[in-house]
Amino acid sequence: MRRSGRLRRTLISMHPHSIDVIASALFAAALVHTFAAKRIQRLSNKFPTHAGLFHLLGEVEVIFGFWALVLIGTMAIVFGADRAIDYAESRNFTEPLFVFVIMVVAGSRPVLSAVLSTLRIAERVLPLPRRVASTWIGMVAVPLMGSLVTEPAAMTIAAMLLAPLVFRRDIPEPPKYFALGVLFVNVSIGGTLSSFAAPPVLMVAEPWSWSSGFMAVVFGWKAAFAVIVNASIAAFVLRKFLVAAPGDEAQALVATAPWTVVIAHLALLSAIVVMAHHKVVFLGLFLLFLGIAQAYERHQNPLLIREALLVAFFLAGLVVLGGLQRWWLEPLVSDLGPLELFFGAVGLTAIVDNAALTYLGSQVQDLPELAKYMLVAGAVTGGGLTVIANAPNPAGMALLRKGFADEAVGAGALFLGALVPTAVAAAAFLLL
């Protein structure tokens, strides 16, 4: 009776305008499209005349941007072009721009070689075969490093390092999907040792006065425990494929570069992270980075411009579509008990970006401390279930999909692959 009463109050509190309903319908269409992306890719083989179109519509990174354009077009037709433009310009695109910049800079060869050289030292300490040790460290150290360099940077670096080891065509699909689920979950929870690195934490840190010290004590050590457990399970599952792996292509990333170039790249990466909320500044720093990269082109791999642009397009689409989902999300978040809120946040994160979810939670007045903990813990726990669950996931998807059949990642298979690491993270946040 109590639960049905709460549900009735929630439904009564929903008073959507027509544009809200349209936006939610298009958001649902984008979700369905996401789960059908791999099948759409396969249509290119059946209809070669339109193969290019099916490849485009089967790109996961294109989907939300595509439906966002449909939304803006619909608003222009129904409500007028001025209102559509006003809405588009009212959205905050700082995060998509930041992820674009950080992907390109963090994926540059001097940065990757510096990280890989550091990880090589740690590999020698572990009593494991080298490639198994590399995989374990890549799934532990790099996601936890996200608390310093931000989660998008950690995802980019981890994906680049793990791609030649784990995400290869000769490895069966099920263990690769499990490894992808572990990577996504570990990056999502690995950024909780600080108050500025994980997007869902960043949304609540200022209004709730959560410092980095608070995050490390309340969330961080639990997240670190779950990251280690998940990486250990993944390394065990993958061990036979890793021992039989061909030459370590990641070693090519350690090509010599002048120490001045490496330091310049790391300094720019650090400055961009510090200026993450000031797009004019970090875009200026990015232009300086492009100049340095061009000047020392012989010490660079091809920059990840295309992949980063696709990810930024995806996130921008999520910003446009997600901006009109508040009418049904906020009543749900505000009317749940602590444990219900945790599992509700895990479930909602699978279909709504976890930063958007915690942002709505931060707008709820007088939310109890336990409810705040449960909301954020649930949001980061569910961050690996789908590509849209956490902002860095599209970056990982863009960099790793070539290792999967048809160069496409199935949404259902990713969800199944992430279930075990998600359960480990949930147990850590609820029981420790």
Secondary structure, DSSP 8 states (H G I E B T S, - for coil): -HHHHHHHHHHHT----HHHHHHHHHHHHHHHHHHTHHHHHHHHHH-GGGHHHHHHHT-HHHHHHHHHHHHHHHHHHHH-HHHHHHHHHHS--HHHHHHHHHHHHHTSHHHHHHHHHHHHHHHHHSSS-HHHHHHHHHHHHHHHHHHHH-HHHHHHHHHHHHTTTTS-TTS-HHHHHHHHHHHHHHHHHHGGGSSSSSHHHHHHHTTTT--HHHHIIIIIHHHHHHHHHHHHHHHHHHHHHHHT--S-GGGGGG----HHHHHHHHHHHHHHHHTTT-HHHHHHHHHHHHHHHHHTGGG-----HHHHHHHHHHHHHHHHHHTT-HHHHHHHHHT--HHHHHHHHHHHHTTS-HHHHHHHHHTSTT--HHHHHHHHHHHHHGGGSSTTSSTTHHHHHHHHGGGSGGG---HHHHHHHHHHHHHHHHHHHHH-
